[in-house]
Amino acid sequence: MSKLDLAKEKITYLKFWLGILVAVGITLMGWFLSNFRSAHWLLVAADVLALLAIGLGSYAIPSEASPQTSEA
């Protein structure tokens, strides 16, 4: 396999996981907006922490792909 094919495969893989993170983030944000007043504070805190982790992951995945695109 050439370097270009490996780079394309890695970028496709990272795009897949970025899509999953975005979908989960949207779902958690929807739950938060509809339940933050009635849910137990621990669930709300866990949701906020999960949203922060997903945000960091969504930031890290394109950063991971950037060196691949400049090399190819």
C-alpha positions as CSV (number, residue, x, y, z in Angstrom):
1,M,0.0,0.0,0.0
2,S,1.3,3.4,-0.9
3,K,1.7,6.3,1.6
4,L,-1.1,8.1,-0.1
5,D,-3.5,5.2,0.3
6,L,-2.5,4.9,4.0
7,A,-3.1,8.6,4.5
8,K,-6.5,8.3,2.8
9,E,-7.5,5.3,4.9
10,K,-6.4,7.1,8.2
11,I,-8.4,10.2,7.2
12,T,-11.5,8.2,6.4
13,Y,-11.2,6.4,9.8
14,L,-10.8,9.7,11.6
15,K,-13.8,11.2,9.8
16,F,-15.9,8.1,10.9
17,W,-15.0,8.7,14.5
18,L,-15.6,12.4,14.2
19,G,-19.1,11.7,12.9
20,I,-19.8,9.5,15.8
21,L,-18.6,12.1,18.3
22,V,-20.7,14.8,16.7
23,A,-23.8,12.6,16.8
24,V,-23.3,11.7,20.4
25,G,-22.6,15.3,21.3
26,I,-25.8,16.5,19.6
27,T,-27.7,13.8,21.5
28,L,-26.2,14.7,24.8
29,M,-26.9,18.4,24.2
30,G,-30.5,17.7,23.4
31,W,-30.9,15.6,26.5
32,F,-29.3,18.4,28.6
33,L,-31.5,21.1,27.1
34,S,-34.7,19.2,27.7
35,N,-33.9,17.7,31.2
36,F,-31.5,20.0,33.1
37,R,-34.3,21.3,35.3
38,S,-35.9,18.0,36.3
39,A,-32.8,15.6,36.3
40,H,-30.7,14.9,39.3
41,W,-27.7,17.2,39.6
42,L,-25.3,14.3,39.3
43,L,-26.7,13.4,35.9
44,V,-26.5,17.0,34.7
45,A,-22.9,17.2,35.9
46,A,-22.0,13.9,34.2
47,D,-23.6,15.2,31.0
48,V,-21.6,18.4,31.1
49,L,-18.4,16.4,31.7
50,A,-19.3,14.1,28.8
51,L,-19.9,17.1,26.5
52,L,-16.5,18.6,27.5
53,A,-14.8,15.3,26.7
54,I,-16.6,15.0,23.4
55,G,-15.7,18.6,22.6
56,L,-12.0,17.9,23.3
57,G,-12.2,14.7,21.2
58,S,-13.8,16.6,18.3
59,Y,-11.0,19.1,18.5
60,A,-8.2,16.5,18.7
61,I,-9.4,14.4,15.7
62,P,-8.9,17.1,13.1
63,S,-5.6,18.0,14.7
64,E,-4.6,14.4,14.3
65,A,-5.5,14.4,10.6
66,S,-3.8,17.7,9.8
67,P,-0.2,16.4,9.7
68,Q,-1.4,13.6,7.4
69,T,-2.8,16.0,4.8
70,S,0.3,18.1,4.7
71,E,2.6,15.1,4.2
72,A,0.6,13.6,1.3
